[in-house]
């Protein structure tokens, strides 16, 4: 698999019961089952209509009882606990809500579309061990990926909560490109007729971006 789906699959590990909440087309569950990485997979969505795509892709596995489709909010419809949870494509706040209303499984892979910092803060507060926390790119789009386990007690600075730990400690080109892209958007806004308050907020954001860009570039260059 290539692109966003392939990148996410690369961080999925062996599990007894795998759950993909907000499963979209069901590609990740298909990957887990075809590669013998789980005994059973749950595909979950709040909408029966949205779940149809995944059910079509996984029809044989569903018929064999290896994949169970569930129309439910989060983990509420699962008949058994999962030990590996994937939530990709939802917001960070929505992911936190799902976990708060259910549980944090033994292993997890999250790809929040926004508010990744709120998800990081929640995981750190719950004593999770975050093993991967990075930005990757597909086409013109940038994505955050957070993977780890329910135990381990990762320690994060406030800056790492905001930007992603691996992006600061082991920066890579996609992170630089993401910051540059946001910086260019701010410059576009500043060229327009905006209120003084908005201008101050934009300039403050750009200053923060510049500080992180300069810091991470130095780190990247020092690592050769």
C-alpha positions as CSV (number, residue, x, y, z in Angstrom):
1,X,0.0,0.0,0.0
2,X,1.1,3.5,-0.7
3,X,0.3,7.0,0.5
4,X,-1.5,7.8,3.7
5,X,-3.0,4.3,4.1
6,X,0.4,2.7,3.5
7,X,2.1,4.9,6.1
8,X,-0.5,4.2,8.7
9,X,-0.4,0.4,8.0
10,X,3.4,0.5,8.6
11,X,2.8,1.4,12.2
12,X,0.2,-1.3,12.8
13,X,1.5,-4.3,14.8
14,X,0.3,-7.8,15.7
15,X,-2.8,-8.0,17.8
16,X,-5.4,-10.5,19.0
17,X,-8.4,-8.2,18.4
18,X,-8.0,-5.2,16.1
19,X,-10.5,-2.3,15.9
20,X,-10.7,0.4,13.2
21,X,-13.1,3.1,14.4
22,X,-14.3,5.4,11.6
23,X,-13.0,2.7,9.2
24,X,-13.8,4.4,5.9
25,X,-13.1,1.9,3.1
26,X,-11.7,-0.7,5.5
27,X,-8.3,-0.9,3.9
28,X,-6.5,-1.2,7.3
29,X,-8.6,-4.1,8.5
30,X,-8.0,-5.8,5.2
31,X,-4.3,-5.3,5.6
32,X,-4.3,-6.7,9.2
33,X,-6.3,-9.8,8.2
34,X,-4.5,-10.6,4.9
35,X,-1.1,-10.4,6.6
36,X,-2.2,-12.5,9.6
37,X,-1.6,-9.7,12.1
38,X,-4.8,-10.3,14.0
39,X,-7.3,-13.0,14.9
40,X,-10.3,-10.8,14.4
41,X,-11.0,-7.3,13.2
42,X,-13.8,-4.9,14.0
43,X,-14.8,-2.2,11.6
44,X,-16.9,0.5,13.1
45,X,-18.7,3.6,12.0
46,X,-21.6,5.7,13.3
47,X,-23.3,5.4,9.9
48,X,-24.5,2.2,8.2
49,X,-24.2,4.0,4.9
50,X,-20.6,4.9,5.5
51,X,-19.9,1.3,6.7
52,X,-21.1,-0.2,3.4
53,X,-17.8,0.5,1.6
54,X,-15.8,-1.4,4.2
55,X,-18.4,-4.2,4.3
56,X,-18.1,-4.7,0.5
57,X,-14.3,-4.8,0.7
58,X,-14.3,-7.3,3.6
59,X,-17.3,-9.4,2.6
60,X,-15.4,-12.7,2.6
61,X,-13.8,-12.0,6.0
62,X,-17.2,-11.0,7.4
63,X,-18.8,-14.1,6.1
64,X,-16.0,-16.2,7.7
65,X,-16.5,-14.4,11.0
66,X,-13.0,-12.9,11.0
67,X,-14.3,-9.4,10.6
68,X,-17.3,-7.9,12.4
69,X,-18.9,-4.7,11.2
70,X,-20.5,-2.5,13.9
71,X,-22.6,0.6,13.5
72,X,-21.8,2.4,16.7
73,X,-20.1,5.4,18.3
74,X,-16.5,4.6,19.0
75,X,-15.8,1.4,20.8
76,X,-19.3,1.0,22.2
77,X,-20.5,-1.6,19.8
78,X,-17.6,-4.1,20.2
79,X,-18.5,-7.4,21.8
80,X,-15.0,-7.8,23.3
81,X,-12.1,-5.6,24.2
82,X,-9.6,-4.8,21.5
83,X,-5.9,-4.7,22.2
84,X,-5.0,-2.6,19.1
85,X,-7.1,0.4,18.2
86,X,-6.8,2.5,15.1
87,X,-8.6,5.9,14.8
88,X,-7.6,7.7,11.6
89,X,-9.3,10.6,10.0
90,X,-11.2,12.0,13.0
91,X,-10.2,15.1,15.0
92,X,-8.1,15.0,18.1
93,X,-10.9,16.2,20.3
94,X,-13.3,13.5,18.9
95,X,-10.6,10.8,19.5
96,X,-10.2,12.0,23.1
97,X,-14.0,11.8,23.6
98,X,-14.2,8.3,22.3
99,X,-11.4,7.1,24.6
100,X,-12.9,8.9,27.6
101,X,-16.2,7.2,27.1
102,X,-14.6,3.8,26.7
103,X,-11.0,2.9,27.4
104,X,-7.4,3.2,26.1
105,X,-6.4,-0.2,24.6
106,X,-3.1,-1.8,25.1
107,X,-1.8,-0.5,21.7
108,X,-3.0,2.3,19.6
109,X,-2.4,4.2,16.3
110,X,-4.0,7.6,15.9
111,X,-4.0,9.9,12.9
112,X,-5.9,13.0,14.0
113,X,-6.9,15.5,11.3
114,X,-6.7,18.4,13.7
115,X,-6.1,19.2,17.3
116,X,-3.3,16.7,17.6
117,X,-2.0,18.6,20.6
118,X,-5.2,17.9,22.6
119,X,-4.8,14.1,21.9
120,X,-1.1,14.2,22.9
121,X,-2.0,16.0,26.2
122,X,-4.7,13.4,27.0
123,X,-2.4,10.4,26.3
124,X,0.4,11.9,28.4
125,X,-2.0,12.6,31.2
126,X,-3.2,9.0,31.1
127,X,0.3,7.6,31.4
128,X,0.5,6.2,27.8
129,X,3.8,5.4,26.3
130,X,4.0,7.2,23.0
131,X,6.5,5.5,20.7
132,X,6.0,7.5,17.5
133,X,4.8,11.0,17.1
134,X,5.5,12.6,13.7
135,X,4.2,14.4,10.7
136,X,4.1,12.8,7.2
137,X,2.9,14.0,3.8
138,X,0.7,12.6,1.0
139,X,0.4,14.9,-2.0
140,X,-0.3,18.4,-0.8
141,X,-1.6,17.2,2.6
142,X,0.1,16.9,5.9
143,X,-0.9,14.4,8.6
144,X,0.1,13.7,12.2
145,X,0.6,10.2,13.4
146,X,0.7,9.1,17.1
147,X,1.3,5.5,18.0
148,X,2.2,3.7,21.2
149,X,0.8,1.7,24.1
150,X,-1.3,2.3,27.2
151,X,1.7,2.0,29.5
152,X,5.1,3.6,29.6
153,X,4.4,7.1,30.9
154,X,6.0,9.3,28.2
155,X,7.3,12.6,29.5
156,X,6.5,15.6,27.2
157,X,7.4,19.2,27.3
158,X,4.7,21.8,26.4
159,X,6.5,22.4,23.1
160,X,6.4,18.7,22.3
161,X,2.7,18.6,23.1
162,X,2.1,21.4,20.6
163,X,4.3,20.3,17.8
164,X,4.9,16.5,18.2
165,X,7.9,15.0,20.0
166,X,9.6,13.3,17.1
167,X,9.2,16.4,15.0
168,X,11.3,18.3,17.5
169,X,13.8,15.6,18.4
170,X,14.2,13.9,15.0
171,X,12.8,16.4,12.5
172,X,12.3,15.4,8.9
173,X,11.4,17.3,5.7
174,X,7.6,16.8,5.9
175,X,7.5,18.7,9.2
176,X,9.5,21.6,7.7
177,X,7.2,21.7,4.7
178,X,4.2,21.8,6.9
179,X,5.5,24.8,8.9
180,X,6.5,26.6,5.7
181,X,3.0,26.0,4.3
182,X,1.3,27.4,7.4
183,X,3.8,30.3,7.3
184,X,2.9,31.1,3.7
185,X,-0.8,31.1,4.6
186,X,-0.2,33.6,7.4
187,X,1.6,35.9,5.0
188,X,-1.3,35.7,2.6
189,X,-3.7,36.7,5.4
190,X,-1.4,39.5,6.5
191,X,-1.5,40.9,3.0
192,X,-5.3,41.3,3.4
193,X,-7.3,43.8,5.3
194,X,-7.5,42.2,8.7
195,X,-8.3,43.6,12.1
196,X,-5.5,44.7,14.4
197,X,-6.3,41.9,16.8
198,X,-6.2,39.3,14.0
199,X,-2.9,40.8,12.8
200,X,-1.3,40.5,16.2
201,X,-2.5,36.9,16.5
202,X,-1.1,36.1,13.1
203,X,2.2,37.7,13.8
204,X,2.4,35.8,17.1
205,X,1.7,32.5,15.4
206,X,4.3,33.3,12.7
207,X,6.9,34.1,15.3
208,X,6.2,30.7,17.0
209,X,6.5,29.0,13.6
210,X,9.8,30.7,12.9
211,X,11.3,29.7,16.3
212,X,10.4,26.0,15.8
213,X,11.6,26.1,12.1
214,X,15.0,27.5,13.1
215,X,15.3,25.1,16.1
216,X,14.4,22.0,14.2
217,X,16.5,22.9,11.2
218,X,19.6,23.2,13.4
219,X,18.7,19.8,14.9
220,X,18.3,18.3,11.5
221,X,21.6,19.7,10.2
222,X,23.5,18.6,13.3
223,X,22.4,15.0,12.7
224,X,23.9,15.1,9.3
